Amino acid sequence: MRTSCVIAGGGPAGAMLALLLARAGVDVVLLEKHADFLRDFRGDTIHPSTLQALDELGLAEEFHRLPHRRAERLAFFNGSEYTPVAELSGIPGRYRYIAFVPQWDFLNLLVAHARRHPSLRVLMEAEACGLIEEDGAVRGLRYRDLSAAGGGAEHEIRAALTVGADGRESDVRREAGLRPRDFGAPMDVVWFRITRDPGDPAEPFLRIVPGGAMVAINRESYWQLAYLIPKGGFGELRERGVERFRASVAELIPFLGERVKEVTSFADTSVLVVRVDRLPLWHRPGLLCIGDAAHAMSPIGGVGINLAIQDAIAAGNLLAAPLVRAQRARGGGPVLDPVPDSLLARVQRRRQIPAAVTQLVQVTVQNRVIRPALAGTRPDALPLPARLARAPLALRRLIGLFIGLGVLPEHVNREFTVEESSQ
């Protein structure tokens, strides 16, 4: 198979880039190794920067028809009271809230609209397993067909541009010999769910006590809960037993009461191994990494999806027009020559500072708040949460601006905002 661009990974970055390139008329193939997007305990926070991009693409109205919940502020919970620490209601723009929506619904929306364009092919159950390299440039990839009909057979896709959007454990990145710099993380996250009662609080919140921390996200009928544990500590947590785990959850969030027994075993949980890293170099001739493949983000602030989306928009803005021109020069066929390194470097220059600044803030919060909390530090040695809880409205809005829009929000080029024709 030949194409102008092949994208490995159907997550937020890959799906958004596929949509942008397909709308522009670029011949593109999107690979997703699973049969669908229905996987639980993924990041589901869609921030104002992404909502604005959806608006520019004409997808905001349809997005808001998806089951979702809005949050205009983020708060600390002390066991009985909530104290706002981030206000999004005052940030500029039309969208002044975070939308909590299942990621599979979000990805289905993006891919469904991308499929309307004949220049896109989507291959499900297709796992990237190697790169095609010739004359010092990447010229495509090999993938394994994981479907029942495919039987694990390997195939080649030749492309002028290969994009690694396959997450923090990126096979594309590894095959390309690109190694990230690790900035460390003091915690991992145990995700699980517990039924939500109508009388429960409505706002998402963070609860921190000496020896433990928890994030709670309101999913209407249930709580999506993130229990923070010391790095590499899941084995020890299991050894202590599920009853001790349930007792710790009940101590952190007392209003759950007997509902903690809904976690019958650790099979009801999912573990996120937290990593904060960034590639010094995101590209090689014919190859570009974006999203978590370029910079794995901490879950702090829930900004990972939105940074990935911003990478995709920047890449689409910078690469679509050159690829379209090259296709036209070939009479409309796929581009053969690898995309030059100098063009791909523009994407990294555009996005590496926002990624670096965001990670700096995340690492600071990890070290000043999460690390001492998990170590069991006494409450008066946890000054940052207390200070934020007493912060003036202006500071809370500044925090909301950072979380909601980020350092450098991207806007979709005008060429991508035309109305889609039905196909």
Buried (B, 14 or more C-beta within 10 A) or exposed (E): BBBBBBBBBBBBBBBBBBBBBBBBBBBBBBBBBEEEBEEEBBBBBBBBBBBBBBBBBBBBEEBBEBEBBEBBBBBBBBEEEBBBBBBBBBBEEEBBBBBBBBBBBBBBBBBBBBBBBEBBBBBBBBBBBBBBBEEEBBBBBBBBBBEEEBEEEEBBBBBBBBBBBBBBEBBBBBBBEBEBEEBBBBBBBBBBBBEBEEEBBEBBBBBBBBEBBBBBBBBEEBBBBBBBBBBEBBEEBBEEEBEEBBEBBBBBBEEBEEBBEBBEEBEEBBBBBBBBBBBEBBBBBBBBBBBBBBBBBBBBBBBBBBBBBBBBBBBBBBBBBBBBEBBEEEEEBBBEEBBBBEBBBBBBEBBBEBBEBBBEBBBEBBEBBBBBBBEEEEEEEBEBBBEBBEBEEEBBBBBBBBBBBBBBBBBBBEBBEEEEEEE
